Amino acid sequence: MKGKSAFFNITSVAMLVTLCVGTLCATPSRQQNSTPQQALDKRQDAFQADKAKGVHASYQWELSGPNGGEWWLSVNDGTYEMGRGKIDNPNVTFAASDEDWVSMSNKTLKVPWAYLTGRLKIQGSHSLVKKLDEIFP
């Protein structure tokens, strides 16, 4: 039974990561991203204030590599702020290389594969990962 539980957890996380990264960073009808900043910037227009009502969450991206760095997103009851740098005590932290993040945003690297092989790491609330997908469809 323990094996089934671990499989369910890995499968659930992979699905949540797919939703989050796929919708937050990928836009098939637009030119492909070449930097993590472009991947994050392109999704700002998708913000759904009504889906963010009552949500108080912070997200941190920690990306290694030459175009890497730290980015944050804070959702606060129907509004959001985004910036570069590190924030204290984020609810969710995503860690990957800059190249892998761009590849995931361009859909040339499958998110579940990146997660399951350790190329994408997620710490924090998986329900808030899913909520991020709803806020930035």
C-alpha positions in Angstrom: 0.0 0.0 0.0 2.9 2.3 0.7 4.1 2.0 -2.9 0.7 3.1 -4.2 0.7 6.2 -1.9 4.2 7.2 -3.1 3.1 6.8 -6.7 -0.1 8.8 -6.1 2.0 11.6 -4.5 4.5 11.7 -7.4 1.7 11.7 -10.0 -0.2 14.4 -8.2 2.8 16.6 -7.9 3.7 16.1 -11.6 0.2 17.1 -12.6 0.3 20.2 -10.4 3.7 21.2 -11.8 2.4 20.7 -15.3 -0.5 23.0 -14.7 1.6 25.7 -13.0 4.6 25.9 -15.4 2.5 25.2 -18.5 0.1 28.0 -17.9 2.4 30.4 -16.1 5.2 30.3 -18.5 4.1 28.8 -21.9 2.3 30.7 -24.5 2.1 28.6 -27.7 0.8 31.3 -30.0 3.7 33.7 -29.2 7.4 33.7 -29.9 9.4 31.3 -27.7 11.0 32.7 -24.6 14.8 32.9 -24.5 15.3 34.0 -20.9 13.5 33.2 -17.6 12.5 36.9 -17.3 10.7 36.7 -20.6 8.9 33.6 -19.6 7.6 35.3 -16.4 6.9 38.7 -18.1 4.7 37.2 -20.8 2.2 35.8 -18.4 1.4 39.0 -16.5 -1.5 39.8 -18.9 -3.2 36.5 -18.0 -3.8 37.5 -14.4 -7.3 36.8 -13.2 -8.1 39.1 -10.3 -11.4 37.3 -9.5 -9.6 34.0 -9.1 -7.1 35.7 -6.8 -9.7 37.1 -4.4 -9.1 35.7 -0.9 -5.7 34.3 -1.9 -2.7 35.4 0.1 0.4 33.5 -1.2 3.9 34.1 -2.2 6.0 32.2 -4.8 9.8 32.2 -5.2 11.8 31.1 -8.3 15.4 30.2 -7.8 17.1 29.6 -11.2 20.7 28.8 -11.6 22.8 29.5 -14.7 24.0 32.5 -16.6 20.5 33.9 -17.1 19.3 32.7 -13.7 18.5 34.6 -10.6 15.7 34.9 -8.1 12.2 36.1 -8.9 9.1 36.4 -6.6 5.4 36.7 -7.0 3.1 37.8 -4.3 -0.7 37.4 -4.6 -2.8 39.4 -2.1 -6.6 39.3 -2.2 -7.1 40.0 -5.9 -3.9 41.8 -6.7 -0.3 40.7 -7.3 3.2 42.1 -7.3 6.2 40.6 -9.1 9.9 41.3 -8.9 13.5 40.1 -8.8 15.2 39.1 -5.7 14.5 36.9 -2.7 11.5 37.1 -0.4 11.2 35.8 3.2 9.2 32.6 3.8 7.5 32.0 0.4 4.6 29.5 0.4 6.1 27.8 -2.7 9.6 27.7 -4.1 10.5 26.5 -7.6 14.2 25.7 -8.3 15.6 24.8 -11.7 18.3 25.8 -14.1 17.6 28.8 -16.3 17.9 26.7 -19.4 15.4 24.1 -18.0 12.9 26.7 -17.0 13.0 28.3 -20.4 12.7 24.9 -22.0 9.7 24.1 -19.8 8.1 27.4 -20.7 8.6 26.7 -24.4 7.3 23.2 -23.9 10.4 21.6 -25.2 11.1 20.0 -21.8 8.1 18.2 -20.3 7.4 19.4 -16.8 6.6 16.0 -15.2 9.8 14.7 -16.6 11.8 17.6 -15.2 10.2 17.2 -11.8 10.6 13.4 -11.7 14.2 13.5 -12.8 15.1 16.3 -10.3 15.6 19.0 -12.8 12.7 20.9 -11.3 12.3 21.0 -7.5 9.2 22.3 -5.7 9.0 23.1 -2.0 5.8 24.2 -0.3 2.1 23.9 -0.7 1.0 21.9 -3.7 -2.5 23.4 -3.4 -1.0 26.8 -3.9 0.9 25.5 -7.0 -2.5 24.6 -8.4 -4.0 27.9 -7.4 -1.3 29.7 -9.3 -2.5 28.0 -12.4 -6.0 29.3 -11.8 -4.8 32.8 -11.2 -2.6 32.9 -14.3 -4.5 30.6 -16.8 
